[in-house]
Amino acid sequence: MSFRILAAAAVISLAPALAQAESFPLDSRFVDNDGDMIADIPTDPSQWVDPATLIFAYTPVEDPAVYAEVWRPFLEHMEEVTGRRVQFFPVQSNAAQLEAMRAGRLHVAGFNTGSNPLAVACAGFRPFAMMAREDGSFGYEMEIITHPGSGIETLEDLRGRTLAFTSETSNSGFKAPSALLEDEFGLVAGRDFTPAFSGAHDNSILGVANRDYDAAAIANSVMRRMKDRGVVQPEQIVTIYTSQTFPTTGYGTVFNLHPDLQEKVREAFFSFDWEGTSLQEEFSRSGEAQFVPITFQEHWAVVRQIDAAMDVQYTCN
């Protein structure tokens, strides 16, 4: 294992100590006076937004149409707790989700693992929750998958083949596998293998299952849900690499949402009863059973370490 990946793995146990010493580059529009690495809520009430309708978006790891109904009971619960109408916004890409929050059109969101740092830095995202299993454990692994008969049995066999990524903001769909392949195997996209960008994890998984791609880097939580729904069959997929565990989608609010509303949104997440809901039916497929509190400073330390190793710049255009 390479130094870069070893360093990233080590951060899991050292995250609290690292977080205390680390700084994070927020856009100039934001301040972080308390040092928790996320934008402070404005102290001037004239800067708060207090919408009659809260807009919610879930990370587009799969077709947004799949999740509009899945999230319905939770959003109805949020309406009861906040006293506001809540509308599901079916974003088609990570970039569209980021831009919507940055432009003030998105108030509550779940950003995927790799997009969280960019959302925090450039859109004023304040994450506070994550899905977890019944025992409080959480996370997913990046897998590199292929199809039976591809001739790919190890990562070295990717040389000269096509590997599908999802998008450049994705941790498991681009950043983590890119670091792994370059550091440990000397495999560089465009030189040693042909990269393709599918746009979403379900597209990559279906692309491998249908043999459109030789291989793909994906989040195994998405693959487990797709297998459970019968979208792909286990025999269509062969896993050749499984990573360490990463934090999953982070949920939070935009920084300038009225403070009282931010507290009500938090209350909605942690008071939601999953039992018998479509949210439970969908996410139990990947083991999730509750929302648990998180901080960007601690729980995303491993992701920031990978970004630093890849020299990722959080550029806010």
N, C-alpha and C positions, 0 to 999 in steps of 0.2 A: 504494500500500500504506500502511496506517495506521501510526501510531507504535507502537501496541501490538503489532501483528504484526511490524513491523520489529525491535522490541526483542527479541521472542522469537526471531526468526531469527538475530539477531546473537549470541545466547548460545551458539549451536553452536560458534563459534570461540573465544569468550571463556569457555567453561564452567570451565576450571581456575581462572582468576583470580577469577571470580564466586564459585565454590564456596568459595574460601578466605575470602572476606569475608562470606559469607552465613550466617545462623543458621537453624535449623529448629525449629518448635515441637512438640516431642515431648510426649505426655501425661505427667502428673505421676508415673505409675507407672514411668517409664523415666528413665535417666540417660545422658548422652552426654559422658563425661569426656574422651574423645579427640578430640571435635570433628568426627567424620566424619558427623554428621547422622542416625545410626541408633542405636537403643538398644544400650547396652553389654550384654555377657553378664554376669549377676549374679556378683559375687565370692563370695557365700555359697553353697556347694554345696547347702544345704538348699532353695534356690530353683530348682534345676535340675530339669527333667523328663527322665525316662529311660524312655520307653515301650517295651514289648515289641513294639508295632505302631506303625509310623510312618504317619501319615495324610497323603496327598498330594492336592492339588486343583489342577486347571488352570483358568485363567480361563474363565468361560462365554461366550466369544465366539461359540460355536455350541452346538448341542445336546450336552450332556455325554455322551450315549450314543455319539456319534461318536468320542469321544476315549478312552473306557475301554479299548478294544482297541489304539488307536494307541499309548498310553503303556505297554502291558503289558511289552514287552521292556526298556524303560528301568527300570521299577519292579522287574523281576526282577533287573536288574543292580544296582540300589540295595540290594536284599535281600542279594545276594552280598557287596557291599562293606561294608555296615553290620552284617551279621549279624542284622538285624531283619526281621520281616515288614513289608511295605509295602502299604497298602490305598489304592485309588483312591476318592476321595470326590467324587461327581458333583454339585457345587454348581449351583444353578439361577440364581443371580444374584450380582452383585458384592457386594451387601450381605450375602448369606448367607455368602459366602467370608470377608469381613472379620470378621463376627461369630464365625464358627467359630474363626478364629485368635485373636481377642481373648478368647474364652471358654476357650481351651486345648484345643480339639478338633481343631486342625489344626497340623501340625508343619512340613510342607514344602509350598511352593506356588509357582505361577506367577501373579502378579497382573498384570492388564493395565496398559498404560502410564499411563492416567489414575488408576487405583486405587492405584498404588504409593505416592504421597505419603501418602494416607490410611492405607494399611496400615502404613507406617513410623511415622506419627505416633500412631496409635491402637491398633494391634495388635502392635507390637513386631516388625514384619517386618524381616529383615536380608537384603536382596537382594544377590546376588554373581555372578549369571550371566545371560546373555541368548543367544538364538540368533543366529547370524550366517552369512553366506555363506562359501563356501570360501576366498575371499580376505580374510576378516576384516571386510568391510563389513557393515553391519547396518541395520535400520530399515524403516519402512513410511511410506506417505503417507496422509493423510486425503483422501478423494475425496467430492465431492458428485455424486450420480448421479441420473439420471431415466430414463424409458423413451421409446422412439421415439414421436413423435406427441403428446407431452405439451404441446408449445408452450413448453417451457422450454429456452432456449438459453444464457442467461447467469444469473448469480446475481440480477440485478435482476428477472428473470422469476419469481422465487420469491414476489414480492409477491402476497398474496391466495391463495397455494396452501398445500398441506400438506407439511411437511418432517418426515421421520421421524428422530428421534434414537434412540440405544440406551438409555443410562441416564446420569444426571447425573454419575456418577463416571468416565465414559469420556472419554479425551482426544479421540480422533478422532470418537467418536460423539456428543459434546456440547460439551465445553469449547472446543476449537480452532475448530470451525465457528461457535459462538455468538459468540466474540470477533471472528472474521473478519467475519461478517455485520453485526454491530452497528457495528464500527469503520469498516469500509471502505464499507459500503453503507447504513448507517443502518437496517438491517432488524432489528427486535426481535421475538422470539417472542411470540405472543399479541396483538401489535399489528399487525404487518405480514404475518405468515404464521401459519398454524396449526401448532403443534408436536404431534407424536405421539411416544410412547415405545414402541418395539418390544420392548425388553428385551435384544436381542442383535443383533450385526452380521448374522448369517445371516437373522434375521427381517426386518431392514430391507432387505437385498438381495433376498430373495424377495418382499417386499412391493412393491418397485419393479418387479421383473420381472413380477409378476402384476398390476401396475397398481392395487394397493391404496393406495399412496402416490404422490403426484406426484413426490417426490424424497426422498433420504435422504443423511445424512452417515455414511460408513463407513470402515473400515480396508481399504485395497486388498489387503493380504496375505490377508485372509479371502476377499475376492471372487475373487482369483486361484485359491485352493484350490478354491472352489466351482465355478468355471468348469472347472477341470481335472478335477474329479470328474463333471462333466456335470449338476450340480444346477441351474445356470442356464446359458443360452447367451449368448455374447458379443453377439449381435444383440438381446437383450432389454434391454441396458443402454447408456446414453449418459452419459459423464462430462463434466460442465461445469466442474469445478474440481479441481485437484490441488495439495496443499499442499507445504511443505517436508518433509524426512524427519524422523521421530520415532523414538526408541528403541522397541523392541517389548517384549513381555512380559518382566518381570523375575522371576527365580527365586531363592528363598532359603529361609531357615528362620525359625522363631519365635525370639525373642531368648533365651528361657530353656531351650531344648533343651540337653541336656548338651553341653559344649564338644567332647568327643571325638566325639560323634555329629554335631555340626555339621561338624566337619572331615571325617568319613567321608561325609557327604552331599555336601559340596563335591567330594570325591574321586570320588564316583559320577558327578557331572555331567561332570567334565573327563576322565574315563577311559572314558566310554561310547563304544563303537564303533557308529557309525550305519549302517555298510554293511549293506545287505540287510534292514534292520528296517522295521517299520511306521511308526516315527517318521520315518525317512528318506523313505519313500514319501509320507507325508502332507505333511511340511514342506518337502520339495524343491519342492513345487508353488508355494511362495512364496519359493523361493531359499535357505532355510536348510539348513545342512549340518554345523553344529557348535555347541557351547556355548563362549562366550568370557567371560572375567572382566569384570565391570563394577563400578562403585561408584555408589551412589545420589547421592553428593555431586557427582560429575562428570557422569555420563551422563543424569541426570534434571534437570539445571539448566534446560533449555529448557521442560520440563513445569512445573516450579515457577514459572518466569517467566510462563507463560500463566495459571497459577492465581492468581498475584499480580495480574496485569493484570485478571482477572475478579473480584478480591476474594474468592477462595475461602477459606473458613475451615475448617481441619481440626478439626471439632468432634467430640469423643469422648464420646458420651453413655453 
